[in-house]
Amino acid sequence: MGEKREFQPLTGADRLSVFLYRTGILLTGLLLAAGAWFYFSQGDVEDWEVLAERARPWGGIYVLLLFISAGITSFTIHLYVKKFRILIKRLYLLSVVFLVAGILYKGAGDLGWLFFSPWGIPSLLPLSLCIGFVAAKEAFCFRMVEGYIIAMFLPFTVLVIMLRLVAPAVGGVMIYLITFLYLLFMVRKIPMPFAFDIGDKSAYEQ
């Protein structure tokens, strides 16, 4: 993909799928920005347990919105190659399975355990791979180098923070960098003509 022209007239379904896809990208960017702001507002905290405790009040809704945004993009991404479309959907479903398993084991009342703890890795790592996959696909198609960096650095950041391998302040810097890159990616991607996402419909593998 990556053709910057309209091959066939877009149908209503085409426009809806692109709208949803870009809405998912927008929501993901806003959520990353919200996470970065949370880190910034907790700049005095040097203990992961304190940070996790302060994240609990909003952790549940944040997780829900993050899964919704990643799910939208995972299921509306436009790819000619069928195996790649299947791969991103399976990654997303894997993250959901581990989320549900964690809820069944630890309870649904508090999803704060997903953050700043190894318990979150089985669910948030595949989810970060889905987000990175979308960014890498756009980087490949439209030469947005920041997409490749996101695809590599976001899963790495998730692992580092979940395992608490660095101090919270360092984790915050990593989140700031990812957020900056994703917002740059977002503002470059969203204004593109819808036809750029659809490409040549005759080239899609069934």
C-alpha positions as CSV (number, residue, x, y, z in Angstrom):
1,M,0.0,0.0,0.0
2,G,1.0,3.6,0.2
3,E,-0.4,4.8,-3.1
4,K,-1.3,8.4,-2.9
5,R,-4.2,8.4,-5.3
6,E,-7.7,7.1,-5.6
7,F,-8.0,3.8,-7.6
8,Q,-11.7,3.3,-7.3
9,P,-14.5,5.6,-5.9
10,L,-14.8,5.1,-2.2
11,T,-18.0,3.5,-0.9
12,G,-19.8,4.4,2.3
13,A,-18.2,1.3,4.0
14,D,-14.8,2.4,2.8
15,R,-15.2,5.9,4.4
16,L,-16.6,4.4,7.6
17,S,-13.7,2.0,8.0
18,V,-11.1,4.8,7.4
19,F,-13.0,7.1,9.8
20,L,-13.0,4.4,12.5
21,Y,-9.4,3.6,11.9
22,R,-8.3,7.2,12.3
23,T,-10.6,7.7,15.3
24,G,-8.7,4.8,16.9
25,I,-5.4,6.5,16.2
26,L,-6.7,9.8,17.6
27,L,-8.0,8.1,20.8
28,T,-4.7,6.3,21.3
29,G,-2.8,9.5,20.9
30,L,-5.0,11.3,23.4
31,L,-4.6,8.4,25.9
32,L,-0.9,8.4,25.6
33,A,-0.9,12.2,26.2
34,A,-3.1,11.6,29.3
35,G,-0.6,9.1,30.6
36,A,2.3,11.4,30.0
37,W,0.4,14.2,31.9
38,F,-0.2,11.8,34.8
39,Y,3.6,11.1,34.9
40,F,4.3,14.8,34.7
41,S,1.9,15.6,37.6
42,Q,3.6,13.0,39.7
43,G,7.1,14.3,39.2
44,D,7.9,14.1,42.9
45,V,7.2,10.4,43.2
46,E,10.3,8.1,43.3
47,D,8.5,4.9,44.4
48,W,6.6,2.6,42.0
49,E,4.1,1.5,44.7
50,V,3.1,5.1,45.4
51,L,2.8,5.7,41.7
52,A,0.6,2.6,41.2
53,E,-1.6,3.6,44.1
54,R,-2.2,7.1,42.6
55,A,-3.0,5.5,39.2
56,R,-5.7,3.3,40.6
57,P,-8.7,5.8,40.7
58,W,-8.6,6.2,36.9
59,G,-6.9,2.9,35.9
60,G,-10.1,1.0,35.0
61,I,-11.5,3.6,32.6
62,Y,-8.0,4.2,31.1
63,V,-7.5,0.5,30.4
64,L,-11.0,0.2,28.9
65,L,-10.4,3.1,26.5
66,L,-7.0,1.9,25.6
67,F,-8.3,-1.5,24.6
68,I,-11.1,0.1,22.7
69,S,-8.8,2.4,20.7
70,A,-6.3,-0.4,19.9
71,G,-9.2,-2.7,19.0
72,I,-10.7,-0.2,16.6
73,T,-7.4,0.2,14.7
74,S,-6.6,-3.5,14.8
75,F,-9.9,-4.5,13.2
76,T,-10.1,-1.6,10.6
77,I,-6.5,-1.5,9.4
78,H,-6.2,-1.6,5.6
79,L,-3.6,-4.2,4.5
80,Y,-3.2,-5.9,1.2
81,V,-1.6,-9.0,2.8
82,K,-4.1,-11.2,4.5
83,K,-1.6,-12.8,7.0
84,F,-0.8,-9.4,8.4
85,R,-4.4,-8.5,8.9
86,I,-4.8,-11.8,10.7
87,L,-1.7,-11.3,12.8
88,I,-2.7,-7.9,14.3
89,K,-6.2,-9.3,15.1
90,R,-4.7,-12.3,16.9
91,L,-2.3,-10.1,18.8
92,Y,-5.2,-8.0,20.0
93,L,-7.3,-11.0,20.9
94,L,-4.3,-12.4,22.8
95,S,-4.1,-9.2,24.9
96,V,-7.9,-9.4,25.6
97,V,-7.6,-13.0,26.7
98,F,-4.9,-12.2,29.2
99,L,-6.8,-9.2,30.4
100,V,-9.9,-11.3,31.0
101,A,-7.8,-14.0,32.7
102,G,-6.2,-11.3,35.0
103,I,-9.7,-10.0,35.9
104,L,-10.9,-13.4,36.7
105,Y,-7.9,-14.0,38.9
106,K,-7.5,-10.6,40.6
107,G,-11.0,-9.2,40.2
108,A,-12.6,-6.5,38.1
109,G,-12.9,-3.9,40.8
110,D,-9.5,-2.5,40.4
111,L,-7.5,-2.6,37.1
112,G,-4.6,-0.7,38.6
113,W,-2.7,-4.0,38.8
114,L,-2.2,-3.7,35.0
115,F,0.2,-0.8,35.4
116,F,3.7,-0.8,37.0
117,S,3.6,-4.5,37.6
118,P,4.7,-7.7,35.8
119,W,1.0,-8.8,36.0
120,G,0.3,-6.3,33.2
121,I,2.9,-7.7,30.7
122,P,0.9,-10.6,29.2
123,S,-1.9,-8.2,28.3
124,L,-0.2,-4.8,27.7
125,L,2.7,-6.1,25.8
126,P,0.6,-7.6,22.9
127,L,-1.5,-4.5,23.0
128,S,1.6,-2.3,22.6
129,L,2.6,-4.5,19.7
130,C,-0.8,-3.9,18.0
131,I,-0.3,-0.1,18.4
132,G,3.3,-0.4,17.1
133,F,2.2,-2.5,14.2
134,V,-0.2,0.2,13.1
135,A,2.5,2.8,13.4
136,A,5.0,0.6,11.5
137,K,2.5,0.0,8.7
138,E,2.0,3.7,8.2
139,A,5.7,4.3,8.3
140,F,6.2,1.7,5.6
141,C,3.4,3.1,3.4
142,F,4.0,6.8,3.9
143,R,7.6,7.2,5.0
144,M,6.8,8.3,8.5
145,V,10.0,7.3,10.3
146,E,8.5,8.0,13.7
147,G,6.3,5.0,13.1
148,Y,9.2,2.6,13.1
149,I,10.6,4.1,16.3
150,I,7.2,3.7,18.0
151,A,6.9,0.1,16.8
152,M,10.3,-0.7,18.5
153,F,10.3,1.6,21.5
154,L,6.7,1.3,22.8
155,P,6.9,-2.5,23.6
156,F,10.3,-2.0,25.1
157,T,9.0,0.9,27.3
158,V,6.1,-1.3,28.4
159,L,8.5,-4.1,29.5
160,V,10.8,-1.7,31.3
161,I,8.0,0.0,33.2
162,M,6.1,-3.2,34.0
163,L,9.2,-4.8,35.4
164,R,10.3,-1.6,37.2
165,L,13.7,-1.7,35.7
166,V,14.2,2.0,36.0
167,A,13.2,4.8,38.4
168,P,9.7,6.3,37.8
169,A,11.4,9.5,36.6
170,V,13.2,7.6,33.9
171,G,10.0,5.8,33.0
172,G,8.3,9.1,32.6
173,V,11.0,10.3,30.2
174,M,10.4,7.2,28.1
175,I,6.6,7.9,28.1
176,Y,7.2,11.5,27.1
177,L,9.3,10.4,24.1
178,I,6.7,7.8,23.0
179,T,3.9,10.3,23.4
180,F,5.7,13.0,21.4
181,L,6.5,10.6,18.6
182,Y,2.9,9.2,18.5
183,L,1.4,12.7,18.5
184,L,3.7,13.6,15.6
185,F,2.6,10.4,13.8
186,M,-1.1,11.2,14.6
187,V,-1.1,14.8,13.3
188,R,0.6,13.6,10.1
189,K,-1.7,10.7,9.5
190,I,-5.2,11.9,10.3
191,P,-5.4,14.7,7.7
192,M,-4.5,12.4,4.8
193,P,-7.2,11.8,2.1
194,F,-9.3,8.7,2.9
195,A,-8.3,7.2,-0.5
196,F,-4.7,6.8,0.7
197,D,-5.8,4.2,3.3
198,I,-7.9,2.2,0.9
199,G,-5.5,2.0,-2.0
200,D,-6.3,-0.5,-4.8
201,K,-9.2,-2.7,-3.6
202,S,-8.5,-5.3,-6.3
203,A,-5.1,-6.0,-4.7
204,Y,-6.4,-7.1,-1.3
205,E,-5.9,-10.8,-0.6
206,Q,-9.1,-12.5,0.3
